[in-house]
């Protein structure tokens, strides 16, 4: 609740976009809490923060946890933030009880996980694992032309450590589910086995502006009508496959005038599925449909598949299951429908995710909610999963 005061909205959520002054305040608070518990702090060139607590053997690879502090413009208190603060709770528990772990523990805050102000999502962790080029991402701009590199420098989090240089042996991320399954199944813990594959598109439909009243229907090249068919097809594709989802969340219409047939429509496309072969089929189906729209509607359709995130297997989730069983929490295997920083960390090290329920499955919304008991369960499982991983480090 203290972190939620930074960027608080009237409806009880948070607006704390990446690399803004508010993001800087949230980072400062995290750093102060970690330093108070005896951690050293490192910031890398992408602005990712790492708080380190030494173990019995400092040469062992660290067991790490973390998530993000940036939010959507109308985000909730818990998305990402709970994962960071669950790590802080683990840190405080170890510190206050003078527990010395076998391996060092590290607690991370990743830059711009949401992808709301700067694209793409999971930007900081993507650079860390080598999915994205550091310089290319630092030069990304927001809608006002502000450069990420400059914005990180303004808030004091343009570090000098090389991304990817931490000696990490396992990574865990705790997160509210952002869906209704755990609540519906009355389970306290979700053991995340798979991460959803994601394909993001920028789609531009170009037709011809013309008078809305004087142009006969059969002589039009209406970009909006063509775009509407593609939007509907994205939903149709998602419904055609098990576990498929499809979304169009952004649209820009030109000239955006009531009395003019739209000449250009730019919009986003989002297709997801945990099965890589199925996601490939969904992608091919969308591209084929857009090609047919070009021919049948007399418009041009540009499909830019600018971001692909492959489905992920979480190889350290057995530690999560062991911890849940040890503590007596009800649990179930589940897959992550959203992208998370742990999905990229799985490229480098065994990674696992702990899901906890959220009310009505609502997320990316100011009314996003969970209970202190549900948070406590997630923190307990995270602590014991990390301890289990620490004992196995060699």
C-alpha positions as CSV (number, residue, x, y, z in Angstrom):
1,X,0.0,0.0,0.0
2,X,3.0,2.3,0.6
3,X,4.3,1.7,-2.9
4,X,0.8,2.2,-4.3
5,X,0.8,5.8,-3.1
6,X,3.3,6.6,-5.8
7,X,1.3,7.3,-8.9
8,X,-2.0,6.6,-7.2
9,X,-5.2,7.2,-9.2
10,X,-8.6,8.3,-8.1
11,X,-10.1,4.9,-8.7
12,X,-7.6,3.2,-6.4
13,X,-5.0,2.0,-9.0
14,X,-1.7,3.3,-10.2
15,X,-0.3,5.3,-13.2
16,X,3.4,4.8,-13.0
17,X,4.8,4.6,-16.5
18,X,8.4,3.4,-17.1
19,X,11.2,5.9,-16.6
20,X,9.0,8.7,-15.4
21,X,9.6,10.6,-12.3
22,X,7.1,8.4,-10.5
23,X,8.9,5.3,-11.6
24,X,12.1,6.9,-10.2
25,X,10.4,7.4,-6.8
26,X,9.2,3.8,-6.7
27,X,12.7,2.6,-7.6
28,X,14.2,4.8,-4.8
29,X,11.8,3.3,-2.3
30,X,12.7,-0.3,-3.3
31,X,16.4,0.5,-3.1
32,X,16.0,2.1,0.4
33,X,14.2,-1.0,1.7
34,X,16.8,-3.3,0.3
35,X,19.7,-1.2,1.7
36,X,18.0,-1.2,5.1
37,X,18.1,-5.0,5.0
38,X,21.8,-5.1,4.2
39,X,21.9,-5.4,0.4
40,X,24.3,-4.0,-2.1
41,X,22.8,-2.3,-5.1
42,X,23.8,-2.6,-8.8
43,X,22.1,-0.9,-11.8
44,X,22.9,-2.0,-15.3
45,X,23.0,0.0,-18.5
46,X,19.3,-0.8,-19.2
47,X,18.2,0.5,-15.8
48,X,17.6,-2.9,-14.3
49,X,18.2,-3.0,-10.5
50,X,19.8,-5.8,-8.6
51,X,19.9,-5.9,-4.8
52,X,22.3,-8.6,-3.5
53,X,22.3,-10.4,-0.2
54,X,25.4,-12.6,0.3
55,X,25.2,-16.3,1.2
56,X,27.5,-18.7,2.9
57,X,29.4,-19.2,-0.4
58,X,29.5,-15.9,-2.4
59,X,31.0,-17.7,-5.4
60,X,27.9,-19.8,-6.0
61,X,25.4,-18.6,-8.6
62,X,22.7,-16.5,-6.9
63,X,19.1,-17.4,-6.5
64,X,17.1,-14.4,-7.8
65,X,13.6,-13.1,-7.8
66,X,11.9,-10.0,-9.1
67,X,9.4,-8.4,-11.3
68,X,8.6,-4.7,-12.3
69,X,7.4,-1.5,-10.8
70,X,6.1,0.2,-13.9
71,X,2.3,0.0,-14.5
72,X,-0.3,0.5,-17.3
73,X,-1.8,4.1,-17.5
74,X,-4.8,2.7,-15.6
75,X,-3.1,-0.1,-13.9
76,X,-3.6,-1.7,-10.5
77,X,-1.6,-1.9,-7.3
78,X,-0.4,-5.5,-7.7
79,X,0.6,-6.4,-11.3
80,X,4.4,-6.7,-11.2
81,X,4.7,-4.8,-8.0
82,X,3.6,-7.7,-5.9
83,X,6.5,-9.8,-7.5
84,X,9.0,-7.1,-6.5
85,X,7.6,-6.7,-3.0
86,X,7.3,-10.4,-2.4
87,X,11.1,-10.4,-2.9
88,X,11.4,-7.6,-0.4
89,X,9.4,-9.7,2.1
90,X,11.7,-12.7,1.5
91,X,14.7,-10.4,2.1
92,X,13.3,-9.0,5.3
93,X,12.3,-12.4,6.6
94,X,15.9,-13.7,6.1
95,X,17.4,-10.5,7.5
96,X,15.3,-10.2,10.6
97,X,15.8,-13.8,11.5
98,X,19.6,-13.8,10.7
99,X,19.2,-16.7,8.3
100,X,22.3,-17.3,6.2
101,X,21.4,-19.0,2.9
102,X,23.7,-21.4,1.1
103,X,23.9,-19.3,-2.1
104,X,23.6,-15.5,-2.5
105,X,20.1,-14.1,-3.1
106,X,19.3,-11.3,-5.5
107,X,16.2,-9.1,-5.9
108,X,15.5,-7.5,-9.2
109,X,13.5,-4.7,-10.7
110,X,13.2,-4.9,-14.5
111,X,12.9,-1.8,-16.6
112,X,9.7,-1.3,-18.7
113,X,8.0,-4.7,-18.4
114,X,4.6,-3.3,-19.4
115,X,5.7,-1.9,-22.8
116,X,3.2,0.9,-22.4
117,X,5.4,4.0,-22.7
118,X,8.2,2.3,-24.7
119,X,7.8,-0.8,-26.9
120,X,8.2,-3.7,-26.7
121,X,7.1,-5.2,-23.4
122,X,9.6,-6.9,-21.1
123,X,12.2,-4.6,-22.5
124,X,14.7,-4.6,-19.6
125,X,14.7,-8.4,-19.1
126,X,14.8,-8.8,-22.9
127,X,18.0,-6.8,-23.1
128,X,19.4,-8.6,-20.1
129,X,19.1,-12.1,-21.8
130,X,20.2,-10.8,-25.2
131,X,16.8,-10.9,-27.0
132,X,17.1,-7.2,-27.7
133,X,20.0,-4.9,-28.6
134,X,20.9,-2.5,-25.8
135,X,21.6,0.5,-27.9
136,X,18.5,0.0,-30.0
137,X,16.3,-0.2,-27.0
138,X,17.9,2.8,-25.2
139,X,17.2,4.9,-28.3
140,X,13.4,4.0,-28.3
141,X,11.1,7.0,-28.0
142,X,7.7,7.5,-26.4
143,X,4.7,9.2,-28.2
144,X,6.2,12.6,-27.2
145,X,9.6,11.8,-28.8
146,X,11.3,11.4,-25.4
147,X,14.2,8.9,-25.5
148,X,14.4,6.1,-23.0
149,X,18.2,6.6,-22.4
150,X,17.6,10.2,-21.5
151,X,14.6,9.4,-19.3
152,X,16.5,6.8,-17.3
153,X,19.3,9.3,-16.8
154,X,16.8,11.9,-15.5
155,X,15.6,9.6,-12.8
156,X,19.1,8.4,-11.9
157,X,18.8,4.8,-13.2
158,X,21.0,4.7,-16.2
159,X,23.6,2.4,-14.7
160,X,27.0,1.2,-15.9
161,X,26.9,-2.6,-15.3
162,X,26.7,-4.7,-18.4
163,X,23.3,-6.4,-18.9
164,X,23.6,-10.2,-18.5
165,X,26.6,-10.0,-16.3
166,X,25.0,-11.2,-13.0
167,X,26.0,-14.7,-11.8
168,X,22.5,-16.1,-11.4
169,X,21.7,-19.8,-11.2
170,X,17.9,-19.8,-10.8
171,X,15.1,-17.2,-11.1
172,X,11.6,-17.0,-9.6
173,X,8.8,-14.5,-10.1
174,X,5.7,-14.2,-8.0
175,X,2.7,-12.6,-9.7
176,X,-1.1,-12.3,-9.3
177,X,-2.6,-14.6,-11.9
178,X,-4.3,-11.8,-13.9
179,X,-7.0,-14.3,-14.7
180,X,-9.9,-16.1,-13.0
181,X,-8.8,-19.7,-12.9
182,X,-7.3,-20.0,-9.4
183,X,-10.2,-18.2,-7.9
184,X,-12.7,-20.3,-9.8
185,X,-10.9,-23.5,-8.8
186,X,-10.5,-22.3,-5.2
187,X,-6.7,-22.8,-5.2
188,X,-4.2,-20.8,-3.3
189,X,-1.2,-21.2,-5.5
190,X,-0.7,-21.6,-9.2
191,X,2.4,-23.6,-10.2
192,X,3.2,-22.0,-13.6
193,X,4.5,-24.6,-16.1
194,X,4.2,-22.8,-19.4
195,X,4.4,-19.2,-20.6
196,X,2.0,-18.1,-23.3
197,X,3.5,-17.5,-26.7
198,X,2.8,-14.0,-28.1
199,X,2.8,-12.4,-31.5
200,X,2.3,-8.7,-31.8
201,X,1.5,-6.9,-35.0
202,X,1.3,-3.4,-36.3
203,X,-1.3,-3.4,-39.1
204,X,-1.9,-0.5,-41.5
205,X,-4.8,-0.5,-43.9
206,X,-4.6,2.1,-46.6
207,X,-7.6,3.0,-48.8
208,X,-8.8,6.3,-50.2
209,X,-10.5,9.2,-48.4
210,X,-13.7,10.3,-50.0
211,X,-17.0,12.1,-49.3
212,X,-19.2,10.0,-47.0
213,X,-22.4,11.1,-48.7
214,X,-21.5,11.3,-52.4
215,X,-19.4,8.1,-52.9
216,X,-21.4,5.0,-53.9
217,X,-20.6,1.9,-51.8
218,X,-19.2,-0.1,-54.7
219,X,-16.7,2.7,-55.6
220,X,-15.2,3.0,-52.2
221,X,-11.9,2.0,-50.8
222,X,-12.9,2.2,-47.2
223,X,-9.9,1.5,-44.9
224,X,-12.1,1.3,-41.8
225,X,-14.5,-1.3,-43.2
226,X,-11.5,-3.4,-44.3
227,X,-9.9,-2.9,-40.9
228,X,-13.1,-4.0,-39.1
229,X,-13.1,-7.3,-41.0
230,X,-9.5,-7.9,-39.9
231,X,-10.4,-7.1,-36.3
232,X,-13.2,-9.5,-36.4
233,X,-11.0,-12.2,-37.9
234,X,-8.5,-11.8,-35.1
235,X,-11.3,-12.7,-32.7
236,X,-12.4,-15.6,-34.9
237,X,-8.9,-17.0,-35.1
238,X,-8.6,-16.9,-31.3
239,X,-11.9,-18.7,-30.8
240,X,-10.9,-21.4,-33.3
241,X,-8.0,-22.8,-31.1
242,X,-7.9,-24.2,-27.6
243,X,-6.3,-21.6,-25.3
244,X,-6.1,-19.1,-28.1
245,X,-6.7,-15.4,-27.4
246,X,-6.7,-12.4,-29.7
247,X,-6.9,-8.7,-29.1
248,X,-7.0,-5.4,-30.9
249,X,-6.3,-2.7,-28.3
250,X,-5.1,0.3,-30.3
251,X,-6.5,2.0,-33.3
252,X,-5.7,5.3,-35.1
253,X,-8.0,6.5,-37.9
254,X,-7.2,9.1,-40.5
255,X,-8.5,11.6,-41.1
256,X,-10.9,10.7,-38.2
257,X,-13.7,12.8,-39.5
258,X,-17.4,12.0,-39.4
259,X,-18.1,13.0,-43.0
260,X,-15.1,11.4,-44.6
261,X,-14.5,7.8,-45.6
262,X,-11.3,6.8,-43.7
263,X,-8.2,6.6,-45.9
264,X,-5.8,5.0,-43.4
265,X,-6.4,2.9,-40.3
266,X,-3.4,1.8,-38.1
267,X,-4.1,-0.7,-35.4
268,X,-2.5,-3.3,-33.1
269,X,-2.9,-7.1,-33.3
270,X,-2.2,-9.6,-30.6
271,X,-2.4,-13.4,-30.9
272,X,-1.4,-15.8,-28.1
273,X,-1.2,-19.5,-27.5
274,X,1.0,-21.7,-25.3
275,X,1.5,-24.2,-28.1
276,X,4.1,-22.9,-30.6
277,X,2.7,-24.9,-33.6
278,X,-0.8,-23.6,-32.9
279,X,0.5,-20.0,-32.6
280,X,2.3,-20.5,-36.0
281,X,-1.0,-21.6,-37.5
282,X,-2.8,-18.6,-36.1
283,X,-0.1,-16.3,-37.5
284,X,-0.4,-17.8,-41.0
285,X,-4.2,-17.6,-40.9
286,X,-4.1,-13.9,-40.1
287,X,-1.6,-13.1,-42.8
288,X,-3.6,-15.0,-45.4
289,X,-6.8,-13.2,-44.4
290,X,-5.1,-9.8,-44.7
291,X,-3.8,-10.7,-48.2
292,X,-7.4,-11.7,-49.2
293,X,-8.7,-8.4,-47.9
294,X,-6.3,-6.5,-50.1
295,X,-7.8,-8.2,-53.2
296,X,-11.4,-8.1,-52.2
297,X,-11.6,-4.6,-50.7
298,X,-9.3,-2.6,-53.0
299,X,-7.0,-1.5,-50.2
300,X,-3.5,-2.2,-49.2
301,X,-2.7,-4.0,-45.9
302,X,0.7,-3.9,-44.3
303,X,1.3,-6.4,-41.5
304,X,4.4,-5.8,-39.5
305,X,4.9,-8.8,-37.1
306,X,7.3,-6.7,-35.0
307,X,7.5,-8.9,-31.9
308,X,7.4,-12.6,-31.3
309,X,7.7,-14.2,-27.9
310,X,8.0,-18.0,-28.0
311,X,6.1,-20.2,-25.6
312,X,8.2,-20.9,-22.5
313,X,8.6,-24.0,-20.2
314,X,9.4,-23.2,-16.6
315,X,12.0,-25.8,-15.5
316,X,12.2,-24.6,-11.9
317,X,8.5,-24.8,-11.2
318,X,9.0,-28.1,-9.4
319,X,10.6,-26.0,-6.6
320,X,7.4,-24.0,-6.5
321,X,5.3,-27.2,-6.2
322,X,7.5,-28.7,-3.5
323,X,7.2,-25.4,-1.5
324,X,3.4,-25.3,-1.8
325,X,3.1,-28.9,-0.7
326,X,5.5,-28.4,2.2
327,X,3.5,-25.4,3.4
328,X,0.1,-27.1,2.9
329,X,-1.3,-24.7,0.3
330,X,-3.8,-25.9,-2.2
331,X,-2.3,-25.7,-5.7
332,X,-2.6,-26.5,-9.4
333,X,-0.5,-26.4,-12.5
334,X,-1.4,-23.5,-14.7
335,X,0.1,-21.6,-17.7
336,X,0.8,-17.8,-17.9
337,X,-1.5,-16.0,-20.3
338,X,0.6,-12.8,-20.2
339,X,4.3,-12.2,-20.8
340,X,6.5,-11.9,-17.7
341,X,10.2,-11.2,-17.1
342,X,10.6,-14.7,-15.9
343,X,9.8,-15.9,-19.4
344,X,12.9,-14.2,-20.7
345,X,15.0,-15.3,-17.8
346,X,14.1,-18.9,-18.7
347,X,16.5,-18.4,-21.7
348,X,19.4,-18.3,-19.3
349,X,18.7,-20.2,-16.1
350,X,16.1,-22.6,-14.6
351,X,13.1,-20.3,-13.9
352,X,9.8,-20.7,-12.1
353,X,6.7,-18.7,-11.4
354,X,4.3,-18.5,-8.5
355,X,0.8,-17.4,-9.2
356,X,-1.7,-16.2,-6.6
357,X,-5.4,-15.4,-7.1
358,X,-6.8,-12.0,-7.9
359,X,-10.4,-10.9,-7.4
360,X,-12.6,-11.8,-10.4
361,X,-9.4,-12.3,-12.5
362,X,-9.2,-8.6,-13.2
363,X,-5.9,-7.0,-14.0
364,X,-4.6,-4.0,-16.1
365,X,-7.4,-2.2,-14.3
366,X,-7.5,0.2,-11.4
367,X,-9.9,-2.1,-9.4
368,X,-7.3,-4.9,-9.5
369,X,-7.4,-6.5,-6.1
370,X,-6.1,-9.4,-4.0
371,X,-6.0,-10.1,-0.2
372,X,-3.2,-9.9,2.3
373,X,-3.6,-13.7,3.0
374,X,-3.2,-14.5,-0.7
375,X,-0.1,-12.3,-0.9
376,X,1.3,-14.0,2.3
377,X,0.8,-17.5,0.7
378,X,2.7,-16.4,-2.4
379,X,5.5,-14.9,-0.4
380,X,5.8,-18.1,1.7
381,X,6.0,-20.3,-1.4
382,X,8.5,-17.9,-3.0
383,X,10.8,-18.0,0.2
384,X,10.8,-21.8,0.3
385,X,11.2,-22.3,-3.4
386,X,14.2,-20.0,-3.3
387,X,15.6,-21.8,-0.2
388,X,15.2,-25.2,-2.0
389,X,17.0,-23.9,-5.1
390,X,19.8,-22.4,-2.9
391,X,20.5,-25.8,-1.2
392,X,20.9,-27.4,-4.6
393,X,23.4,-24.8,-5.9
394,X,27.0,-26.1,-6.4
